[in-house]
């Protein structure tokens, strides 16, 4: 392998609460880095002090990411090794980490990652809901109109849905989720890995009732919502109500070839392409 004159950008996952949830590799990477770029340097300093790591800190967050990102790239181009950390969890997930990764790749800088805690996956597993297929939505928009529009797009989503919740908007967001998706089964995972870790399971309506009775809602939360289990059934019922001929005609008129139309019809109706051929093409011969 050829020698690299540029430095390496290492994305280092850090604990989401319990400081013991850090890997040996993460500690070694932080110790060997020339600089540590952090979302909140004061927050990261507590972690570094806990493990007696003394390195220059550079703030890198949403509102300075353009100017500071360019400065970080210059340091990397000069040969410095930089570790990037977020306030908690894995950099790049719902934070500006993804921007510096793109910038580094554009500038042919080696990017690597030290994996570790991720609140979204931990919340998903602890929710008790299906983990086979899921989608991550992160924080919903602050603007209510934009938030409701995003939620409406998820109405027919069959996979388990993962959201992040801020404590001061929890009830408002839960209300919008219920309005858009219905009163589905869900789980709220709060203060994960911390002393007061709490997992609430039930319907969205039950979550709203439970949290409304509290004097205050504290801590970042992960909201796991059951997918629309009826979405596929409803679509399938709609397709089965059509004749094979009308179903094929729909796709043929859209410009698909007979072969491609048969594939789509078979998928819609939950059957094989051979069955569609026997019921449509052979009948046409």
N, C-alpha and C positions, 0 to 999 in steps of 0.2 A: 504493500500500500504506500502511495506517495506521501511524503511529509506535508503536513498542512501548516501554513504560516498563520492562518487565521485561527481565532479561538473557537471554543465550542459553547453553544447555548444549551444549557441543561435545564429542562423544566423539572422542578423538584416538588413532588406532592408532600404536603405537610399535614399534621394532625388537624381534624375538624373540631377538636375539643380536648380530648385526653392527650397530653404531651408525650405519653409513652407510645402512642401509635405512629411511630416514625421508624423507618428502616435503617439498618446499619449503613446501607449504601447511600441513603439520603444524607445522613450525617457526614459521611466521608466526602460526598460531592460538595456539600456546603463548605467543609473545611478546606478543600482543595481549590475552590473557586477564587478568582481574583476579586470579583465583585458579586454582590447579591442584590438583584433587582426585586423590589417588594412592593406589593399593592399598598400596604400601610407599614412604613418602616418601624413605627412604634410597636405595632402588634408583633411584627417579625422579630424585633429585638428581644422580646420576652422569651421567644423560643430559642434564639441564639444564646442568650444568657443562661438559659436552663441547661444547655449542652456545652457551655463554655466555648462558643465559637465566636471569634472576633474577626470580622471581615467588613470592609467598607460597604455601606448600604446605599442604594440608589432607589429613589421612589419612582415607581412606574405604575400609573393607574389610568383610569378612563379619561380624565380631563387633561392629562399631559402626555398621553401615549404617542402622539405624532412627533412632538419635539424630542421627548425623552427616548422614544424608539430609535430615532435617527442617531442620537448620541450613543446609545447602546450598540448599534450596528458599527459605528466608528471604532468603539473600543474592541469589539470582536474582530474587526478587520485588522486592528493593530496587534492582535494575538492574545488578548485577554480572554480568560474563560469566565463566563457569567452564569450564575445560577438564578433562575427566575422562580419566585414563589408567590403565591397568592395569600390572602388572609387565612384561608383554610382550604384544605382539599387539593384537588388537582388543577394546576394552571391551565387556562384555555377553556374551562367550563364556566360559562356565564361571567367571564372577566376578560380584560384586554389582552390576555396571554395569546390568544389566537392571532392578534394583529402582529405581534413581534415575531411569531413563528413564520407567518407569511413573508414578513420583511426579511428575515434571516434566510429563508429559502431563496427569495429573489436575488439575494446577494451572495449565493453559494456558500453560506456558512453552515457548518455541521450543527444539526439540532438533534438532541437526544432527550430522553425522559426517564426520570426515576419514578416509577409508579407507586401509588399509595392510596390513602383514604379518599373516597368519593361519596359524598352524602347521598347522591341520587341512587346509586346502586345499593347502598346500605338500606336506604328507606324502602326501595323496591322489594328487597328480600324480606325485610321485617314486616312488610304490609300484609303478607299472607295472600296477596293477589297473584295472578298469573305472571310468571317471570319469563315464559317462553318467548313472547314477543312484546316489545314495549317501545315507546317513543319518548324522547326527552324534550320538553317544552321550556324548561328553565323558568325564569321570571316572566310573567305576563306583562304587557304594556301598562304603564301607569295611567294613561289616558283611558277612560272607561269605554269610550266608543271603539277605540282600537282594540281594547281587551275583548270586548264582546264580539267583535268581528273575528278575532283570532279563535275564540272559543266556538263560534258557529262553524268554523272550518273543521273543527274536531268532532262535530256531532256524530258522524258516522265512523269515526276511527275505532277499529276493532281491537287494537293493541292497548295494553295497559299504558296509561299516560302519567308521566312524571312532571310535576311542577315544583318550583321553589316559591316559598311564601315569605314575605316580610311581615313581622309582627304587627306593624301599624296599619296594614291593609288586609289582614287576614279575613275578617268577617265580610268585608266588601267584595273581595275576590271570591270567597266561597259562595256568596249569594249569586254572583254572576255565573259561576261554574254550574250551580244548580239550575239557574234559568236556562242556560244554553244546553247542558248535557242531561238534565233530569236528575232525580234524586238517586244517584248511583252509590254502590258500595265503594268505600274509600278508606284511606288510612292517612293520619297526620303523624309524622315522625318529628318530634321536637327535641332540641338539645342533644342530638345524637353524640354518643361516646362520653357525654358529660355526666356529672353527678346526678342531675335531675332529668336524665333521659326519660322520655315519655312517648309511648306509642298509643294513639287513639284509633280505634277501628270501629266502623259502622257506616251509616249512610251519611251523605253530605248534610242532610237536614239535622241529623243527630250531632254532627260536628259543630254546626252553627249553634245549636241549643247549648251544647256543652261549653263552648268557648264564650258564648254571650253571658254566661253566668259567672264568669271569672272577673275579678277586679281589673286584671291586666293580662295581656298576652305577651310573653317574653320569648326571645330566642328565634333564630332562623329555623324554618320548618321545611320539610319535604312533604308535599301532598301527592299521594298516589291514588289515581282514580281508575276504576274498572273500565275497560273498553266497552264499546257498544256491542254487546253480545248478540243483539238482534239485527245488526246491520246486514250481515251476509244473508240471514234468513229472509229479511224483508226484500232484499234485492232478488234473491233466488225465487221467491214467490211471485215477484213481478214478472220475471222472465218466463217462468213456467206457465203463466197465464196467457202468454202469447203462443201462437203456433210456430213450429220450426220454420216454416216458410216466411212468416212475417219477421221473425227474429233474424234470419239470414238476410232478408231484404234490407233491414235496418242498417246492417254493416256493409252490405254490397253497395248501397246507395251512398254510403259515406266515403267510398273509394277503395275499400279493401278488396283484395283478391278473394276468390272463392275459398282458397286454402286458408288464408288468414281469417276470413269471416267464420269458417268452421271452428277454428281454434278459439276464437272469442265466444262463440255461441256455446261451445262445449264447456268453457270455463264458467260462463254465466249460469249455465244450467246444472253445473256440478256433475257432468257426465264426460264420456270419452269422445274424442274426435271421430272414432269409428262409428259410435252410435249416431252421431249427427250425419255422417256420410250415409249410413244405411237408411236413415229416415228422410234425408233430403236429396242427396245426389242420386241414389239408386232409384228413388221415386221419380226423379226427373228424366231418367234414361228411357 
